[in-house]
């Protein structure tokens, strides 16, 4: 009889003990990540984000407008105005006074001359009118004064900082500096004899048959004027024929005076501000649905454009010499 040995069970050896690391080298156990719930319109955090988008869009739009966009708008306007002025001079249609050749008031914004100030490298087309909207593209001639080169004082007003700030360097002028103005009556030459601010003594009254040029802009810090700066220059050229005035300062619109604003632009500003708020709400909603980077790629150009449009409209409300 054959005896079969019972199979022996294999006993597994206990695993080798893992060496214990010092506590400062041990890694903490990983905790499962839990995604925070996305805030919705019913939460304050959501609306704080909307306000942040609106404020950021306004600030970036304002800074961009003052530093870049406004200057580009000014350059484009100067190019178009120069072409219009050159055509008017060639056709002998450029006005010489308050009335045009059709015996009607010269429309506001019509180019009438070119002013050249070599000392501060200024060469600008001048338009008729000094409202904030008139001074967006060029310095403006105050309508109740004579044209440069005629008998009397011709007043030209220009911006200090916004829309290219064409008169931002007037403070650098000194007595003896030369100014030239080309009008439909030819080249008029002036010499600076005085720089004054609000409260300073006015220059002596002009004698009959004499001419003078007065340049005006804001004085003080950019966008925070402390008053107005005036540059007085005497006419060196022969006095030109002077048309009789048909109205005086008393009939000017208040928006044409120094440091005046234009309340008529509030509607446009409110319109663009509404779209800026709508864009911020849409951007906040998209951030919770699409993700951060996708939202920024689409939202940044949109908010910059809406912010620039709102800033452009708001700046047009501000004082005309800023």
C-alpha positions, 0 to 999 in steps of 0.5 A, a space after each residue: 500500500 502506497 502512502 502519499 505524503 500530504 502537500 505542505 502549505 507554503 508559508 509566505 515570509 512576512 514582508 521586510 519592514 520598511 525603514 521609518 523616515 524621520 518625521 521631517 522627511 515624511 510626506 503628508 497624506 494627500 487629501 482629495 481635492 474638492 472644487 469650490 462651488 462657482 459663485 452665482 448672481 445671488 452672491 455678493 462675490 459675484 457682483 464684486 467681480 462685476 464692479 471690479 471689471 467695470 472699474 478696471 475697464 474705465 481706468 484702463 480705458 481712461 489711461 489708454 485714451 489719455 496716453 495713446 488713443 486721444 493722440 491718435 484721434 488728434 493726428 487723424 483729425 489734423 490730417 483731415 483738417 489740413 486737407 480740407 483747409 488746403 482745398 479751401 485755400 485753393 478755392 478761395 473759400 476759407 473764411 476771413 471773419 465771423 461770416 463766410 462768403 455765403 454771408 452765413 456764420 462760419 460753421 463750428 469746426 471749420 478749419 481757418 488757419 495753421 499755427 506754427 511755433 518753432 520753439 515748442 515744435 507745434 504745427 496745428 490746424 486751427 478751427 472755428 469754435 472753442 467748445 469741448 467738441 471743437 477742441 478734440 481735433 485742433 486748437 480753436 479760434 474764439 468766434 467773437 475775436 478777430 482772425 490772426 493778423 487783423 486789427 485787434 486781439 485774436 484768441 486761440 484756445 487749445 488743450 493741455 493734456 487730452 487729445 494730443 495736448 497741442 498746447 501742453 508746452 506753452 509754458 516753455 515759451 519766453 518773450 522773444 519767441 516767434 509764432 507764425 499763423 497762415 490764414 487766407 490773408 497770408 502769413 502773419 508773424 508774431 513775437 511773444 512779449 508776455 506770459 501771464 496767469 489768472 490774477 496777473 496784470 492784463 497787457 496794455 490796451 491795443 492802439 487803433 490799427 494794431 494786432 495781437 495774438 493770445 494763446 490760452 490753455 489750462 494751467 497747473 497739473 494735467 487734468 487738475 487745472 489751477 486756472 488758465 495760462 495766457 501767452 501774449 504776442 504782438 503782430 509784426 506783420 502788416 495789419 490785414 483787412 478786418 471784417 466788421 463783427 456781427 456779434 460779441 462775447 455776450 452771445 457766445 454759448 457758455 461752452 465756448 469760454 475758458 475751462 467750460 464743459 459741455 453737458 450735452 455729452 452726458 447722454 452719450 457717456 451714459 449710453 457707453 457706460 451701460 454697455 460697459 456694465 453689460 459687458 462686465 456682467 457677461 464677462 463675469 458669467 462667462 468666467 464661471 462657465 468657460 474658465 479663467 483663460 478663455 474668458 480673459 482672451 475674449 473679455 480683455 479686448 471687449 472691456 478695453 474697447 468699451 472702456 475706451 469708448 466710455 472714457 472718450 465720451 466722458 473726457 468730451 464732457 470735461 473742460 475744453 482746455 484740459 
